[in-house]
Amino acid sequence: DAGVTQSPTHLIKTRGQQVTLRCSPKSGHDTVSWYQQALGQGPQFIFQYYEEEERQRGNFPDRFSGHQFPNYSSELNVNALLLGDSALYLCASSLDDPNEQFFGPGTRLTVL
Amino acid sequence: AQKVTQAQTEISVVEKEDVTLDCVYETRDTTYYLFWYKQPPSGELVFLIRRNSFDEQNEISGRYSWNFQKSTSSFNFTITASQVVDSAVYFCALSEGYQKVTFGIGTKLQVIP
C-alpha cells in the first residue's frame, strides 16, 4: 500500500514564474491538505481539499491555489513566485478523520 | 486562535540520557486534538501520537511517553534512554476538530553518541 507521494522532489524556479506541485494521497484517502514549511519553521497550513472543493484555507494569498481531482489527487499552484516562497511543501492525506493525517516526503521549492 | 509554543528550539543530550520536549498550547475550543510528529533529516513528517482533549491519560510507547495536562495546557514528550536515531526535529501540533492543524516551531534534538 503506497503512502502519500509527491512530485517533483526538488524544483528550482525564478521570481515571477508559476509552479505546480502534485500529490497523490494514500490509497482510499479522500482529503488532502497542503502545508508550507520554511527553513527552521514548523509547517504552515495552506488549504485543505475534500470532495474536489477547498474546505479550509490558511493565511496565504490568492497566488496560492489548488485543485483536487476525482481520484482524490491534488495540485498546488503558486503564481508570481517570490523569493519568500522558497520552502518545503508538504502534502498530507486523511480519510474521514481529518486529524489522522499522513504526510508525504515533500517538494523542496527554491525560488531564485 | 489556536497557538502552539515549543520554547526549546534546540536540545543536545548524550546517548542514554532521558530528555523531555515541552509543548504549551492555546485554544478556545473544548474539543481539540494534540499531536507529536518527528521530522528526520529526510524531511518526511512521521506521526507519533494523537490525543483528544477528553483523554488526559498519559501514554507510554516503548521509550516514548507523553504527559497531557489540561490544567497547564501542556502536552510534553519524554524520550527515555535516548539513542542517536532519535536525533530529529520534533513538532507539537494542535487541531480544533475539522480545522487546520497548527504546528509549533519545532525542537531540534541532537543525541550525541
Interface residues (C-beta under 8 A of the other chain):
Chain A: S33 Y35 G40 Q41 G42 P43 Q44 F45 Q48 R55 Q56 G58 L88 L90 A92 P98 N99 E100 Q101 F102 F103 G104 P105 G106 R108
Chain B: V4 Y33 F35 Y37 S42 G43 E44 L45 V46 F47 R50 F91 A93 S95 Y98 Q99 K100 V101 T102 F103 G104 I105 G106
